[in-house]
Amino acid sequence: MIPRRTLLSLLVGALSATSLPALAQQAPFDLGPEQPGRIRAEKDPAAIAAVPKGFRFVEPGLFTVGISPGGPPLTTYATDAKTVIGADPDFAQLIADSLGLKLNLVPLAWADWPLGLTSGKYDAVISNVGVTEQRKEKFDFSTYRLGLHGFFVKADSKVTSIKEPKDAAGLSFSVGGGTNQERILLEWSKQNVAAGLKPLELQLFDDEAARLVALRGGRVDVVVQPHAQLVFIAARDKDIKRIGTLSAGWPLKSDVAITTRKGSGLVDALTLATNNLIKSGKYRQALARWGIEEEAVERSETNPPGLPKY
């Protein structure tokens, strides 16, 4: 017998796989392959000059980027099932424009990016990669987004804001088992109990569909998972809303970054290009197009402190 959660996940997955054109008509974001609204930038002479003399791109004239289509709004396949679109592809386009290059997106399985990058298949990876101290041993980073989890509730919920542990006292949460979100919420619960407040109640689920069913069915007060995923669902279904965000590295800041080979020399040019895009407003326009302005960084940094080794 197929477990109930697994069956629910399969049914939702089957529906999603067979209704891409219909989804494109209903979704708040453009999922078509043409992407006429994609934000573009002019060449950035300063960024181009920062590329080391003699640096060789994987293919001359192209900025080759490894990217994993994990789902909207960050990166997904368009309705033609082959064109890669989303917030990360849009940002990659801005960087390619800044460098005076044509963008070449190479889809990959997320787990394969380290080997592909070190073996020289890509000039960079732009695919929601977080900065960690362990990764910094092999790669260089130019930050471009905050790593956030989202707190979302039903649209008619009386819970209006969660910013810190005390705001969550006594509430029930739908969360993925064994995830970073679970680890953080368990620590929040301990802090609340130590402060004489009510603990958090966690209900653990293996998949997103089950987590959302629990929220919509009133079994929990709040669902917690990566922020961008919930932004897309809220805009599409209009029955849940955001009441707060949480750093994916809590209590530390978690940064998402363009990833390049250690010592390749490209990192400073990418950081400069990103900061100039921030100044021009193009960067925030690109994030806003996918509803994730909340994840904007004030400035890009080269190899900032990363999450520690555990």
N, C-alpha and C positions, 0 to 999 in steps of 0.2 A: 504493500500500500504506500502511495506517495504521501509524505508528510504534508499537512495542510499549508504550512508556510511555503514549502517548495512548490506546491501546486499553484498557489496564488501568484508566486513570482513568475512561473512559467506562463500562466495565462496573461499576465500583464506584459511580459516580454513578447509573447506572440502577437498581441494586439499592437504593440509599438512597432514591431517589425513589418506589419502588413498595412499600416495606415499612415505612412510618411507624408503623402500628398495632402491627406485630410488634416494632419497635424500642422502642416505648413500654412493652411488656411486659417486655423484656429489660434495658433501660437502668437504671442505678442512680439516675437522676434522673427526676423526674416531667415528662414531656413532654406531658401532657394539657392542654387549654385551660382547665380550671377552676382549676387551681393552688390547691388548698385549703391547701397548706402555706406559701404566700407570707407572709413576715413583714410585719406592719403596724405603724405607729407612731401615736402621738397627736399632736394639734396642738402645735406648738412656739411659744408666745407670743413668745419672744425672736426667733426667726427671722422670724415674721410681722411683728413690729415693725421688723425690719431692712430690709424691702422699702420702698424709697423712696415717700413719699407721691406720689400721682399716677402711679405706675408702672402701665402697662396691659399685662396679659397678652394674648396673642394672642386668646384667647377668655375672657370673664369666667367666673370660677369653675373654670377648667381650667388645669392645668400641661401645656402642649403641648411634647412632647419629640420631636425627630427622632432616629431610631434605625435602624441598619442591621442586618438579620438575617443576620449573616455566618456563624453556626454555633454549636452548643452548646459549652460551657455559657454563653457570654457573652450571645448573643442569637440566637434561632432561631425558626422557626415551630413551633407546636404541631402535634399530630397532626391537627387540623382544617384545617391548611394556611393559616390566616388569623390566628390569635391569636399575637401576639409574646410570647415568654417567654424567661427566662434570668436570669443574674445582673444584667445592666445594667437590664432592665425591673424587676426586684425593687428595685434601688436607686432607680430613678426613682420607684417607688411610695412608697418611704419618704420621699423628698424631697417628693412631692406631699402625702402625709399630714401632714408637718411644717408645710407651708405652708397647711394647711387647704383644699386644692384637690383636685379629681378629676383623675386622670391621663389624659392623652390622648396615646397613643403614635402617632407618624406614621412608618411604615416608609419608608426611603429607600435609594438606592444610596449607599454610603459616600463616593464621590467627589463627591456632590452636596451634602454637608452645609454646606460653607462658603457657597455661594451661597444655599441655603435659609435659613440662619441670618441672614445679612446682609440678606436681603430681607424678613425679618420673618415667615417662615412658622412659626417655632418660638420658644418662649421660651428653650429651651436644647437642646443636643445632648448626649446621654449615650450614647456609642457607641464606647468604647475609643479616644478621641482623646488622643494624647500631647501634652504641653506642649513647645513649641519656641519659640525666640526669634522666629522668623519669624511663627509663628501669633499670638504675643502682640501683634504690631503691629496686628492686626485684631480679636482676641478676648480676652475675659477668661476666667480659669480658676479652678475650685475643685477641688483634687485629691481623688480618692477611691479610687484603686488604684495599686499599683506596676505598672509595665510590665515584665514578666518573660518570658524565654525559659526553656524547661525542658530539662534533660538527662534523658533516659529510656533505660533499657536493658531487655533481656529479663528476665523475672521471675527466671530462674535465673542471671543474669550474676554473675561474680565481681567486676565493677567496682561498688564500693559508694558512692563519693562523688566529686563534682567540685565544688570550691569556687574554685579558682584555676588559672592556666595549668599549673603543674607537675603538677597532678592529672591533666591530660589528655595528658601527654607519651606518645607512642607509640601512642595510641588512634586508632581510625578512626571517622569521624563521617559520618552521613547528614544532609545539609543542603540547603536550597533554594539553587540557583544565583542569584547576584546579590542575595542578601538581606543584611540587617543581620547575621544570624547568621554568614554566611560571612565578612563583613568582620571581625567580632570574632575568630572562630576563626583566621583567617589571621594576625592580630596576635598572638594567643596563641602560635601556632606559631613566629613570628619570635622572640618573647621566649624561648621554650624553647630554640631553637637557639643564641641568644646566650648562654644560661646553661649551655650544654653538655648540654642534654637532648634527647631525641628530638623530632622535629617531629610535628605532627598530620597524619593522613591524612584528606583530605576527599573524599567522594564526593557529587557534585552531582546533584540530581534536580529536575524541574520541578513535581512534584505530591506531595501527602502520601501517596497510596497507594503510590507507588514508594519513597518514603523508608521507610515502614513495612515493605514487603516486603524491602528490603535489611537492615533490622534483624532481622526475624523469620527471615530466611533465613541469618543468620550472616555476611553480607558486611561488616557494620560492627558496631562495639561499641556505638555510642551514636547516638540520633537527637536532633536539636536543632531546635526550632521554638517558636512561641508557647506559653507554659506552659499556659494554660487549655485549649487544644485537646487537648494530650496528657493532661491530667488527665481529660477526658471519655473519651478512648479507653482509657486505663488502667483506669478504673472499669468501663467497658462490657465490654472484652475480657478483662481480668484476666491478660494475658500480658506486660505491660510495667510497669515501675515507675520512679518518680522517684528520681534520685540527686543532684539539685542544681538550682539555678536560677541564672540569669544576668540582670543588668539589661539591658534592651533598649537602654540608652544607654551601656553599658560603654565606658570606665571611669567614666562619670558615671551618676547616678541618673536613671531615666526614670519620670515620673509620668503617670498617666492622669487626666483631669479632666472635670468638667462644663464645657461650653463655652457661653459666652454672648456676645452682641454687645458689642464694646468700648464701655465707658462707659454701658451700659444701666442700671447701678445695681443689678442683681440679684445680682451676684457675692458680695457680703459676706453677704447673707442665705443663700445656698446654702452658703457655707463654714461659717457658723455652724450651720446645720441639720445639715450633715454631722458636725461635731465633736460636737454634742449626740447624734446617733445613735451615734457611736463611744462616747461616755460611757455611754449607756444599754445598750449591748450589742446593740442591734438591728442595727447595721451588720455586726458580725462574724457574727451569726446568718444574715444574708442571704447573705454570702459562703460560709459553711459549708454552706448548703443546696445550693450548686453545687460544693463541693469546692475552692474557691480561697481559703481562709483565708491561704494563703502570700502572697497579693497584697494583704493588708490594709495600710493606712497607719496610723501611730500617731496622726496628726492631719492634718486637711485644711488646706491653705494656699491663700491667694489669690495667684495669679500668681507662683509661685516661679520660680527660675532654670530656664529650659527648655533643651532640647538646642540647641547652637549651630548656626548656619548652616554648611553645608559647601560 
